[in-house]
């Protein structure tokens, strides 16, 4: 019976840690980094909202998204 109680407490603690991570600063950084990477790819390939932009604008956006991606490192 005691082993079950210890195991249940361990599961509860792990759930707390996962819950805190999901709402924490690290998760926000991860989401921001992912978004910057996706936008970088779309701008580089000229896809989606970046379909009809000039080459000069594309270069500026690529620099911007690259900085955003590595700012969250």
N, CA and C atoms as a LAMMPS dump frame, in Angstrom:
ITEM: TIMESTEP
0
ITEM: NUMBER OF ATOMS
219
ITEM: BOX BOUNDS ff ff ff
-5.0000000000000000e+02 5.0000000000000000e+02
-5.0000000000000000e+02 5.0000000000000000e+02
-5.0000000000000000e+02 5.0000000000000000e+02
ITEM: ATOMS id mol type element x y z
1 1 1 N 0.821 -1.202 0
2 1 2 C 0 0 0
3 1 3 C 0.861 1.26 0
4 2 1 N 1.951 1.247 0.726
5 2 2 C 2.817 2.413 0.82
6 2 3 C 3.48 2.716 -0.52
7 3 1 N 3.813 1.669 -1.283
8 3 2 C 4.43 1.878 -2.6
9 3 3 C 3.47 2.583 -3.547
10 4 1 N 2.207 2.244 -3.469
11 4 2 C 1.193 2.878 -4.314
12 4 3 C 1.073 4.357 -3.955
13 5 1 N 1.098 4.671 -2.675
14 5 2 C 1.006 6.062 -2.226
15 5 3 C 2.206 6.873 -2.711
16 6 1 N 3.391 6.3 -2.599
17 6 2 C 4.602 6.994 -3.063
18 6 3 C 4.523 7.222 -4.568
19 7 1 N 4.089 6.208 -5.301
20 7 2 C 3.966 6.329 -6.748
21 7 3 C 2.936 7.39 -7.129
22 8 1 N 1.831 7.431 -6.417
23 8 2 C 0.79 8.433 -6.681
24 8 3 C 1.319 9.837 -6.42
25 9 1 N 2.102 9.988 -5.365
26 9 2 C 2.688 11.309 -5.069
27 9 3 C 3.679 11.72 -6.151
28 10 1 N 4.447 10.763 -6.652
29 10 2 C 5.395 11.062 -7.721
30 10 3 C 4.658 11.547 -8.965
31 11 1 N 3.587 10.882 -9.3
32 11 2 C 2.791 11.283 -10.475
33 11 3 C 2.226 12.681 -10.275
34 12 1 N 1.763 12.971 -9.077
35 12 2 C 1.223 14.297 -8.777
36 12 3 C 2.287 15.371 -8.945
37 13 1 N 3.491 15.103 -8.454
38 13 2 C 4.581 16.078 -8.574
39 13 3 C 4.987 16.286 -10.027
40 14 1 N 5.049 15.22 -10.792
41 14 2 C 5.386 15.34 -12.216
42 14 3 C 4.321 16.154 -12.941
43 15 1 N 3.072 15.93 -12.621
44 15 2 C 1.985 16.694 -13.235
45 15 3 C 2.105 18.179 -12.912
46 16 1 N 2.507 18.498 -11.693
47 16 2 C 2.7 19.905 -11.31
48 16 3 C 3.826 20.537 -12.126
49 17 1 N 4.923 19.804 -12.262
50 17 2 C 6.071 20.327 -13.017
51 17 3 C 5.684 20.566 -14.473
52 18 1 N 5.003 19.61 -15.082
53 18 2 C 4.575 19.76 -16.475
54 18 3 C 3.601 20.93 -16.603
55 19 1 N 2.689 21.053 -15.673
56 19 2 C 1.736 22.165 -15.696
57 19 3 C 2.415 23.508 -15.585
58 20 1 N 3.404 23.608 -14.718
59 20 2 C 4.145 24.857 -14.563
60 20 3 C 4.952 25.174 -15.821
61 21 1 N 5.523 24.149 -16.443
62 21 2 C 6.309 24.367 -17.653
63 21 3 C 5.43 24.894 -18.772
64 22 1 N 4.237 24.356 -18.909
65 22 2 C 3.351 24.746 -19.998
66 22 3 C 2.925 26.204 -19.896
67 23 1 N 2.862 26.743 -18.712
68 23 2 C 2.428 28.128 -18.568
69 23 3 C 3.602 29.066 -18.315
70 24 1 N 4.799 28.536 -18.251
71 24 2 C 5.949 29.323 -17.868
72 24 3 C 6.624 30.064 -19.005
73 25 1 N 7.66 30.762 -18.614
74 25 2 C 8.437 31.601 -19.514
75 25 3 C 9.109 30.774 -20.619
76 26 1 N 9.603 29.606 -20.263
77 26 2 C 10.287 28.763 -21.243
78 26 3 C 9.353 28.338 -22.374
79 27 1 N 8.124 28.039 -22.049
80 27 2 C 7.154 27.649 -23.077
81 27 3 C 6.874 28.819 -24.009
82 28 1 N 6.751 30.013 -23.459
83 28 2 C 6.508 31.198 -24.291
84 28 3 C 7.675 31.432 -25.238
85 29 1 N 8.907 31.224 -24.746
86 29 2 C 10.08 31.366 -25.598
87 29 3 C 10.061 30.337 -26.718
88 30 1 N 9.691 29.119 -26.382
89 30 2 C 9.635 28.048 -27.368
90 30 3 C 8.621 28.365 -28.464
91 31 1 N 7.454 28.837 -28.086
92 31 2 C 6.41 29.173 -29.057
93 31 3 C 6.868 30.338 -29.94
94 32 1 N 7.5 31.336 -29.333
95 32 2 C 7.993 32.49 -30.091
96 32 3 C 9.076 32.075 -31.086
97 33 1 N 9.959 31.196 -30.647
98 33 2 C 11.033 30.704 -31.501
99 33 3 C 10.464 29.915 -32.675
100 34 1 N 9.494 29.085 -32.406
101 34 2 C 8.854 28.287 -33.451
102 34 3 C 8.174 29.184 -34.475
103 35 1 N 7.476 30.206 -33.997
104 35 2 C 6.791 31.135 -34.893
105 35 3 C 7.784 31.873 -35.785
106 36 1 N 8.891 32.327 -35.213
107 36 2 C 9.909 33.027 -35.995
108 36 3 C 10.496 32.11 -37.066
109 37 1 N 10.721 30.845 -36.714
110 37 2 C 11.265 29.894 -37.683
111 37 3 C 10.277 29.648 -38.827
112 38 1 N 9.004 29.502 -38.485
113 38 2 C 7.998 29.288 -39.527
114 38 3 C 7.912 30.489 -40.459
115 39 1 N 7.908 31.664 -39.904
116 39 2 C 7.814 32.872 -40.733
117 39 3 C 9.058 33.045 -41.603
118 40 1 N 10.209 32.683 -41.054
119 40 2 C 11.456 32.742 -41.818
120 40 3 C 11.346 31.837 -43.045
121 41 1 N 10.858 30.623 -42.835
122 41 2 C 10.719 29.669 -43.94
123 41 3 C 9.726 30.183 -44.973
124 42 1 N 8.572 30.671 -44.534
125 42 2 C 7.579 31.194 -45.473
126 42 3 C 8.123 32.383 -46.259
127 43 1 N 8.827 33.285 -45.588
128 43 2 C 9.389 34.444 -46.28
129 43 3 C 10.473 34.005 -47.262
130 44 1 N 11.283 33.054 -46.864
131 44 2 C 12.36 32.574 -47.726
132 44 3 C 11.826 31.891 -48.975
133 45 1 N 10.751 31.126 -48.814
134 45 2 C 10.166 30.406 -49.946
135 45 3 C 9.148 31.234 -50.719
136 46 1 N 8.779 32.402 -50.189
137 46 2 C 7.789 33.246 -50.857
138 46 3 C 6.411 32.619 -50.83
139 47 1 N 6.052 32.09 -49.681
140 47 2 C 4.786 31.372 -49.52
141 47 3 C 3.836 32.162 -48.625
142 48 1 N 2.543 31.898 -48.768
143 48 2 C 1.543 32.515 -47.896
144 48 3 C 1.488 34.022 -48.034
145 49 1 N 1.5 34.713 -46.913
146 49 2 C 1.397 36.178 -46.922
147 49 3 C 2.65 36.845 -47.486
148 50 1 N 3.708 36.087 -47.688
149 50 2 C 4.964 36.631 -48.215
150 50 3 C 5.136 36.315 -49.701
151 51 1 N 4.054 36.009 -50.35
152 51 2 C 4.084 35.576 -51.752
153 51 3 C 4.491 36.698 -52.711
154 52 1 N 3.959 37.869 -52.51
155 52 2 C 4.173 38.954 -53.469
156 52 3 C 4.954 40.114 -52.868
157 53 1 N 6.06 39.829 -52.214
158 53 2 C 6.87 40.906 -51.649
159 53 3 C 8.142 41.074 -52.475
160 54 1 N 8.706 42.26 -52.411
161 54 2 C 9.92 42.543 -53.18
162 54 3 C 11.115 41.814 -52.559
163 55 1 N 12.168 41.694 -53.342
164 55 2 C 13.376 41.028 -52.847
165 55 3 C 13.997 41.789 -51.687
166 56 1 N 13.945 43.118 -51.759
167 56 2 C 14.495 43.944 -50.675
168 56 3 C 13.726 43.699 -49.372
169 57 1 N 12.408 43.67 -49.474
170 57 2 C 11.563 43.406 -48.299
171 57 3 C 11.806 41.997 -47.76
172 58 1 N 11.98 41.038 -48.653
173 58 2 C 12.23 39.654 -48.254
174 58 3 C 13.531 39.554 -47.439
175 59 1 N 14.569 40.218 -47.904
176 59 2 C 15.856 40.202 -47.193
177 59 3 C 15.703 40.811 -45.807
178 60 1 N 14.992 41.929 -45.713
179 60 2 C 14.78 42.571 -44.414
180 60 3 C 13.999 41.666 -43.464
181 61 1 N 12.982 40.994 -43.993
182 61 2 C 12.2 40.078 -43.16
183 61 3 C 13.032 38.883 -42.707
184 62 1 N 13.851 38.355 -43.592
185 62 2 C 14.693 37.22 -43.216
186 62 3 C 15.647 37.596 -42.088
187 63 1 N 16.213 38.773 -42.158
188 63 2 C 17.098 39.246 -41.088
189 63 3 C 16.314 39.399 -39.788
190 64 1 N 15.133 39.984 -39.893
191 64 2 C 14.289 40.193 -38.713
192 64 3 C 13.909 38.873 -38.049
193 65 1 N 13.441 37.904 -38.835
194 65 2 C 13.025 36.617 -38.271
195 65 3 C 14.209 35.832 -37.725
196 66 1 N 15.36 35.975 -38.368
197 66 2 C 16.565 35.299 -37.86
198 66 3 C 16.936 35.846 -36.49
199 67 1 N 16.874 37.159 -36.347
200 67 2 C 17.177 37.778 -35.045
201 67 3 C 16.181 37.325 -33.986
202 68 1 N 14.906 37.269 -34.332
203 68 2 C 13.884 36.814 -33.386
204 68 3 C 14.106 35.359 -32.97
205 69 1 N 14.505 34.531 -33.942
206 69 2 C 14.75 33.122 -33.631
207 69 3 C 15.895 32.976 -32.637
208 70 1 N 17.008 33.656 -32.876
209 70 2 C 18.179 33.508 -32.015
210 70 3 C 18.091 34.34 -30.734
211 71 1 N 17.168 35.276 -30.675
212 71 2 C 16.976 36.046 -29.45
213 71 3 C 16.403 35.153 -28.348
214 72 1 N 15.724 34.102 -28.74
215 72 2 C 15.102 33.191 -27.781
216 72 3 C 16.004 32.028 -27.44
217 73 1 N 17.24 32.084 -27.846
218 73 2 C 18.187 31.002 -27.596
219 73 3 C 18.607 30.961 -26.144
